[in-house]
Each structure stands twice: as C-alpha cells, then as structure tokens.
Amino acid sequence: MITAHSIHLGLHRVLLDEAPSADEYRNPNSDFEVEYLSYYTKAVATSRKRRPIPADHVAARVISDAIDGVIHNAARRGAVADPAIQGEFIRLISLYLADEGEVIAARQAR
C-alpha cells in the first residue's frame, strides 16, 4: 500500500480529493468490497494463528479503514515516504494484529 501510494504523489492527491468515485466502490456489499475485505479477514486470522471467526470480519473492516485513512492522509500530505510515519504505521498494524490473549492480558493489567 505504501509503495503504491508513493508513485505519482500529486496524482494521488488529486484522485483522492477531486475525482468522483463509483457508487459500486461505496457499496459495502459489492463484489469488490466483499473480496477486498476477505483478504483482510484472512490476514487477521493468520496473524492470530487460527482459522477465521466471525469477529475477524469486523476486525478486517477496522484495519482496512485504518490502513486506508493513514495511507491516504499521508499521501495528501506528501508524507508516505517518511520513515517515522511508516514506522508508526507498522507499529499500529502490529499492535492491532497482536494475539488477542496478549491484548486481554494488557487490558487486565491496567
């Protein structure tokens, strides 16, 4: 995602802010959206070392939106190549995908 958005930064800014998007891509039940989120669902389950469960579909939406938001805003600001942004972005995803047992233990420790 970072590499794709690092090419032609000015064009990405225009496309993100000015170009109309097709209604098909706004439809959460479109074939594209269902297939796109299925990759995230598999990634969530794989990172948690198990088969996908229903909660992974929600996690897939959350991480997809987080990734889109960070990448698109970094592209708008011309900061996609910033190593500090990339490092924090990786940290965000890594922490989100951490083993649920670790997350639960961390919450209980508070």
Phi, psi and omega in degrees: 000317180297314181298314181300323182273356179272347181270131178053061184305319180297320178295319179298318179300316180295314181296321181291323188260333189245327186283134176290146177256153182288144178301330180302324182277349175269344182281114182293349179254009180293156178303319180300310184296318180298314180293317180302312181289335178296327177294318177293321178300314178296321180295319178299310181297317180297317181294333179263010172056052177201175175284155179300141175237165182307323180297336179294334178293321177292314178300323179298317178296317182296312183290325176299313180295321178296314180297312179302315182297312181296311183295313183294320178290323176296321178296317178300324183269358182071027186246015183299324183275358181294118182301328179293318177296314180300318180297316178292325178297315177296319178297317178302310181294316181299316179293320180295322182273002180305156178305133182301327178298321178294320180294315179298317180297320179295320179295320181291331181288340181289000000 
